[in-house]
């Protein structure tokens, strides 16, 4: 019998959230909650996707006097017939079901080849967080209207024939955001105007307007010059060389990318003023950047580096890094990616691994050609980059302090990097010699060092500091990073630190997690200033590789999954693309040593595509953290550990 007594835990304690209830319970998981701009942007993105697909030349946004916002487009209109499987009007499903939309089908015959909407939670989230939402669709000679409150239909679908004054096709969505879900109910006008203007820039020929009923003000944007005109307007200082603009898209013969994938860009280089940097994926602004920006940086760096080497311009002793070339660059980048993977629902950062190669493959050859056709401008750009490299190297040079006449000899198993720029350098503490071998071959030898560790590191929680160096592995770690063991209250000189990032790299299984814990214990107990200063990181290699066969316009691909949850999400997504689970070949890595150098670079070492977690103290204060660590790692704390396991053991996922 289900238990219902207060404080009890039984069958009746389990609650299943239905429909849009998860959104209303945890709105921050689905959208920004500082103000309603993002839920309005979800509607705007749908209108822009119609224009991107070639339907309609106008988008109108109106801020009504009653606090509602409406978005009108001249697209195809949301379908309002019955869904063949759900037997409900499609326009109702779009606004009331999570993961319902027209953008999952990317194959031939799909409604959208390229779109910003991907997760299928967009306008349904808008509806869930609105006091009222009205949707009107003009399509096939009819007008359909439906209204919702709190995400639920309150006025059933109403159909009528179009009259003389009606437009032929399009959608209007009017939203009354519910103030209780947002810190402020006011829309940030400057941010909204910037968003609308950028849509106009990215869709040359499409007119975007904003009307404010209270003030009777109207702003309108329509650009024919596209990215170039926009960047020139935004720059505070004049470029020192002419703007470099270009575009490139894959054709049907491409083996690596789907037809139509690619990018358009414009680059400017200034000697002063803050750089302007804006990027978009399928018209979605990616404020936090992502892999498409990494591709632009990669293509730019390799083109400039190639030009400098061709003309022998690099002074002796100067090493050029990507940030040197990128330091004075301003850009607007608009990428088209068939199946974009974003970080989180608000889509502020692109995570698609292939986007690095995609953008770089078009930018590099175009820029190399331009530089060699305009040699004087190329030399000026090279001069900017070399000057930045020299400034960086001067800032990175530190006077090393020696203890007496002896100098610590670096451990023989350390494979060091070439650069001496501490801020840029990284050392990976790698589990096992075989994995260390793959890491050595796959790393960037310019700035990545590898220190393989044999076996499990000593539990140092109760080891005195003067006895630490009796353990060879800990001695080697300390000498390699250039910092002596210390306490939390010691005055520590970090000027001899040899690497800006100390990265723990172990297998993605239980043993690997144990090694992570032992190393984190070492750093927290005996190198706390490294943790405080943000120098300690944990690398997260994948546990699975999924080989996905070709589907529709998408070529065959390899996708990596961090854990079982990501694997399930990948298989769910490929299933929606029409690829059966049994057609996907799933490989589980038994350890880092099984991964080739290329796989280890792509998934775990490459700064553009890896997952590197900074180690920080949590919300507990230092004393409470030390007490918890004592219970977890102390030798005489078996009873306390048993109590912790009994209390929290069900929160742990066991890998069998």
URBEL-V241290 format. One record per backbone hydrogen bond with DSSP energy under -0.5 kcal/mol. NH is the residue of the N-H (numbers start at 1). CO is the residue of the C=O. Records with the same first field share a line. If there is no record, write none. Layout:
NH = CO ; CO
This chain:
8 = 5
10 = 8
13 = 10
14 = 11
17 = 15
21 = 18
23 = 20
24 = 20
25 = 21
26 = 22
29 = 26
30 = 27
31 = 27
38 = 35
40 = 36
41 = 37
42 = 38
43 = 39
44 = 40
45 = 41
46 = 42
47 = 43
48 = 44
49 = 45
50 = 46
51 = 47
52 = 48
53 = 49
54 = 51
55 = 50
56 = 54
59 = 207
60 = 72
61 = 209
62 = 70
63 = 211
64 = 62 ; 68
67 = 64
69 = 175
70 = 62
71 = 173
72 = 60
73 = 171
74 = 58
83 = 88
87 = 83
90 = 81
92 = 89
93 = 89
94 = 90
95 = 91
96 = 92 ; 93
97 = 93
99 = 120
100 = 97 ; 120
106 = 104
110 = 107
112 = 102 ; 105
125 = 121 ; 122
126 = 122
127 = 123
128 = 124
129 = 125
130 = 127
131 = 176
132 = 176
133 = 148
134 = 174
135 = 146
136 = 172
137 = 144
138 = 170
139 = 137 ; 142
141 = 168
142 = 139
143 = 160
144 = 137
145 = 158
146 = 135
147 = 155
148 = 133
149 = 152
150 = 130
151 = 127
152 = 149
154 = 147
155 = 147
158 = 145
160 = 143
162 = 141
166 = 163
170 = 138
171 = 73
172 = 136
173 = 71
174 = 134
175 = 69
176 = 132
177 = 175
178 = 129
179 = 177
181 = 178
182 = 179
183 = 33
184 = 34
189 = 187
192 = 188
193 = 189
194 = 190
195 = 191
196 = 192
197 = 193
198 = 194
199 = 195
200 = 196
201 = 197
202 = 198
203 = 199
205 = 223
206 = 203
207 = 57
208 = 221
209 = 59
210 = 219
211 = 61
212 = 217
213 = 63 ; 211
216 = 212
217 = 212
219 = 210
221 = 208
228 = 225
229 = 225
230 = 226
231 = 227
232 = 228
233 = 229
234 = 230
235 = 231
240 = 269
241 = 269
244 = 267
245 = 243
246 = 265
248 = 263
250 = 261
254 = 251
260 = 250
261 = 258
262 = 336
263 = 248
264 = 334
265 = 246
266 = 332
267 = 244
268 = 330
270 = 328
277 = 275
278 = 331
280 = 333
281 = 284
282 = 335
284 = 281
285 = 283
286 = 279
287 = 285
288 = 348
289 = 286
291 = 350
294 = 290
295 = 291
296 = 292
297 = 293
298 = 294
299 = 295
300 = 296
301 = 297
302 = 298
303 = 299
304 = 300
305 = 301
306 = 302
307 = 303
308 = 304
309 = 305
310 = 306
311 = 307
312 = 309
313 = 308
318 = 315
319 = 317
320 = 318
324 = 321
325 = 321
326 = 322
327 = 323
329 = 326
330 = 268
331 = 276
332 = 266
333 = 278
334 = 264
335 = 280 ; 333
336 = 262
337 = 335
340 = 337
342 = 340
343 = 349
344 = 342
347 = 344
348 = 343
350 = 289
351 = 341
352 = 341
355 = 352
356 = 353
357 = 353
358 = 354
359 = 355
360 = 356
361 = 357
362 = 358 ; 359
363 = 359
364 = 360
366 = 362
367 = 363
368 = 364
369 = 365
370 = 366
371 = 367
372 = 368
373 = 369
374 = 370
378 = 374
379 = 375
380 = 376
381 = 377
382 = 378
383 = 379
384 = 380
385 = 381
386 = 382
387 = 383
388 = 384
389 = 385
390 = 386
391 = 387
392 = 388
393 = 389
394 = 390
395 = 391
396 = 392
397 = 393 ; 394
400 = 398
403 = 406
404 = 402
406 = 403
414 = 411
415 = 450
416 = 414
418 = 445
419 = 446
422 = 420
424 = 421
425 = 421
426 = 447
427 = 501
428 = 449
429 = 427 ; 503
430 = 428 ; 451
431 = 505
432 = 430 ; 453
436 = 432
437 = 433
438 = 434
439 = 435
440 = 436
441 = 437
442 = 438
443 = 439
445 = 443
447 = 444
448 = 444
449 = 426 ; 447
450 = 415
451 = 428
452 = 413
453 = 430
455 = 453
460 = 458
463 = 460
467 = 464
468 = 465
470 = 467
471 = 468
472 = 470
475 = 471
476 = 472
477 = 473
478 = 474
479 = 475
480 = 476
481 = 477
482 = 478
483 = 478
486 = 526
490 = 487
492 = 490
494 = 492
497 = 494
498 = 481
500 = 422 ; 425
501 = 425
502 = 535
503 = 427 ; 501
504 = 537
505 = 429 ; 503
506 = 504
513 = 509
514 = 510
515 = 511
516 = 512
517 = 513
518 = 514
519 = 515
520 = 516
521 = 517
522 = 518
523 = 519
524 = 520
525 = 521
526 = 522
527 = 522 ; 523
530 = 527
531 = 527
532 = 528
533 = 529
534 = 531
535 = 530
536 = 530
537 = 502
538 = 613
539 = 504
540 = 611
541 = 539
543 = 561
544 = 561
545 = 587
546 = 559
547 = 545 ; 585
548 = 546 ; 557
549 = 547
551 = 554
554 = 551
557 = 548
559 = 546
561 = 544
567 = 563
568 = 564
569 = 565
570 = 566
571 = 567
572 = 568
573 = 569
574 = 570
575 = 571
576 = 572
577 = 573
578 = 575
579 = 574
580 = 578
583 = 580
584 = 580 ; 581
585 = 547 ; 583
586 = 584
587 = 545 ; 585
589 = 543 ; 587
594 = 591
595 = 592
600 = 596
601 = 597
602 = 598
603 = 599
604 = 600
605 = 600
606 = 601
609 = 606
610 = 606
612 = 610
613 = 538 ; 611
614 = 612
615 = 536
616 = 614
625 = 621
626 = 622
627 = 623
628 = 624
629 = 625
630 = 626
631 = 627
632 = 628
633 = 629
634 = 630
637 = 634
641 = 637
642 = 638
643 = 639
644 = 640
645 = 641
646 = 642
647 = 643
648 = 644
649 = 645
651 = 648
652 = 649
654 = 652
656 = 654
